[in-house]
Amino acid sequence: MTPYAPVPFRLTVLMYHYLRDLGDDCEAGSGIGGWPPSAFEAHLERACRAYHPVSWADVQAHLAGQAALPPRALLITFDDGLLDHYLNAFPRLQAAGLSGLFFALARRPGDGLTHPHRLHFLLARLGLDGLRAALLARLAPHDAARLLAAEAHYRPLWSDPVDGFKTAVQRELAAAVSQPLAGLLAEYVGDERSLADRYYLNAEQVAAMRAGGMHFGGHSQTHPWLDFVSAAQAAAEAAASAAWLRPVERGPFAFAYPYGGCDERTAAHLAAAGFGAAFTTNAGAQHASPYHIGRYDGEALPAGFFEVPHG
């Protein structure tokens, strides 16, 4: 598989995560909210009027120089490989005659939750102040001090203090918080492996979605900040994602950077593993490289987005 050439191109890409209503089979009493499926349906209707929806296969063909994308091309993507995507996104995309690109984690049998999803469960149960206090009580003194310093550093970068806390935990203390978070989940939420088995897509659901015209991409194995980990870990995460995708998709593959964290080193690891394109969380429809494809957060689109085509 030869990676695609870095030819500038235009493509509007939407990004979604949770698609759920409180009380449905995805939320399941967790308290973790999301984008309402009815609002997602409205997005699909408006997108079809303002844009020309395309599939990942269409984008592949364009990047390979085999076919041009239509004017106002739009690709719809989803991160994390969640049950929401099977129950609430897949049937709505099928009903609209559309295909989505789903960036799933390379999970192994018995894997638990990744750090961001552990935090989502615990924040829903304990709140920000409660979780911070519980985590500080379980960390070694030097790690507790690191957490407070990191949170103070990241808090001004976000409008929501929860995001500053999550960034500090996920980026600066990923190794140190692993066992404390596992213990807090067991104490306040439940068995982590059982939670994970119900939370993420399983092999049967992936197969059904693929047979139904959906496509899949990589999203790492453990959801780290790839621009912040060692070169060895970044390469291993890319390789794990490629291995997960080989029975599912034709390469070169697509990848979405966890948290949007990327750099040239990470792009090189992806290319070596067989990925030909990678998607960020930076808004934009003009792309200079297939390894830095911007996306718009579908859950936070500016007013009038569907009235003014961005691609």
Helices and strands as residue ranges (DSSP letters): E 9-10, E 12-16, H 37-50, E 52-53, H 56-63, E 73-80, H 83-84, I 85-89, H 90-95, E 101-104, H 115-138, H 141-154, G 155-157, H 161-167, I 168-172, H 174-188, H 192-199, H 203-211, E 215-218, H 231-245, E 253-256, G 258-260, H 264-273, E 275-279, E 286-287, E 296-297, G 305-307
